[in-house]
Amino acid sequence: MILLALETATDQCSAALYRDGTVYARSLHAPRRHAELLLPLLDQLLAEAGVARSAIDAIAFGRGPGSFTGVRLALSVAQGLAFALDRPVLPVSTLAALALDAPRDAHDILAVLDARMGEVYVGAFRRVGDAALQTLGEETVGPAAALRVPAAGAWFGIGSGWGVYAEALRVRLGDAGLSGVDAAAQPQAASVARLAAPLFAAGGGLPAAQALPVYLRDKVAFTRVERNLV
């Protein structure tokens, strides 16, 4: 099985190639340069692994939530490659990819990304084995102070939202508490690839035209009037 994976929903631009359990990955912190860097990253990976584009079985991508521009880029590149190669696509939650990078001993994981505008994107997950996650409830967006999470043991917090809204998030968790936090972690294509592999093995690929992004909200920024009121 050979999968190509893309993740550009945050300031991190990353790509990965999954080949029969081995993952080759490239990742750069490159705000606003994703469109410039993504295709060269893909070519580097293919050259390193000695894999031709025609040998790719499917293309996985981080479907969001995250930066509107970044999510659209991953979707459009995945669709373009899939149409050209006549291959299926595998949309993977950006929050799930983030959660997969929590420490192996973290059981209940709260992935939180800074959504700007005073809000956070939140996904709650439970680790099932080494490379699988159970989703606990729906992914949401809203103020950190209004966070609602399913019942669980102590959470491990991961993602940029923990760096910006740590105090408000801790207050909302209350007695559930935290086992640890990694606020520096960013979603990575390598984790998108690891989550996509069992999906593809189970026949979970989609035709390129059916792939959709997940934004969770339809607004990018405050208007000038709204900024003056905040």
C-alpha positions, 0 to 999 in steps of 0.5 A, spaced: 500 500 500 502 506 497 499 513 500 500 520 499 498 524 505 498 532 505 496 537 511 496 544 511 490 546 515 495 550 520 502 554 519 505 547 518 506 545 511 507 537 511 507 531 506 508 524 507 508 518 503 506 511 507 509 505 503 507 498 507 508 501 514 514 505 513 512 513 513 517 518 509 515 525 511 517 532 510 514 538 515 516 546 515 513 551 519 512 556 513 506 561 514 503 563 508 508 559 503 504 552 503 502 553 496 509 555 494 512 549 498 507 543 498 508 540 491 516 540 492 515 537 498 511 531 495 516 531 489 522 530 494 518 524 498 517 520 492 524 521 490 527 519 497 522 513 497 524 511 489 516 511 488 513 514 481 506 518 482 503 512 478 505 507 483 500 511 488 494 507 491 490 513 494 491 520 496 490 522 503 489 529 506 487 533 512 480 535 511 480 541 517 478 544 521 483 549 521 485 555 516 480 556 511 486 557 505 490 551 508 484 546 508 482 548 501 489 548 498 490 540 501 483 539 498 485 542 491 492 538 491 489 532 493 483 532 488 488 534 482 492 529 483 487 524 484 483 526 478 490 526 474 492 519 477 484 516 477 485 514 484 481 515 490 482 520 496 481 519 503 479 525 508 482 525 515 480 530 521 486 535 522 484 534 529 485 527 529 491 527 526 493 532 531 491 527 537 495 521 534 501 525 536 500 525 543 504 521 547 503 513 547 500 513 554 495 518 553 488 515 553 483 521 553 486 526 548 483 533 547 486 536 541 485 544 541 487 549 535 487 556 536 481 558 531 482 566 532 476 570 533 477 568 540 475 561 539 478 554 538 477 548 534 476 542 539 476 534 538 476 529 543 479 522 542 480 516 545 486 512 543 485 505 541 491 501 540 498 504 537 495 508 531 487 508 532 483 513 535 475 513 537 472 519 536 468 522 542 463 526 540 463 531 534 468 536 533 466 543 535 468 550 534 467 556 540 470 560 545 474 556 550 470 559 556 464 555 553 468 548 552 464 542 553 467 535 553 465 528 554 466 525 560 473 521 561 478 520 565 484 525 565 485 529 559 492 530 555 491 536 551 495 538 545 495 543 540 496 551 539 489 552 543 492 550 549 498 555 548 493 561 547 487 559 552 490 554 557 487 558 563 480 558 560 480 551 558 483 548 565 477 552 568 472 548 563 475 541 565 474 542 572 475 536 576 476 532 570 483 535 570 489 534 565 495 529 565 499 533 561 499 538 555 503 539 549 501 546 546 507 546 541 504 540 537 502 541 530 498 537 525 502 533 521 501 529 514 505 523 517 499 522 522 494 523 516 497 517 513 497 513 519 490 514 520 488 513 512 492 507 511 486 502 515 481 506 512 484 505 505 485 498 507 477 497 509 475 500 502 474 507 505 476 511 499 472 516 495 472 519 488 475 525 488 469 529 486 466 527 493 471 530 497 469 535 502 473 540 507 471 541 514 471 548 516 466 548 522 464 555 521 463 560 515 467 566 517 474 567 516 475 574 520 471 579 524 468 585 520 471 592 521 465 594 525 465 587 529 473 589 531 471 595 534 466 592 538 471 587 541 
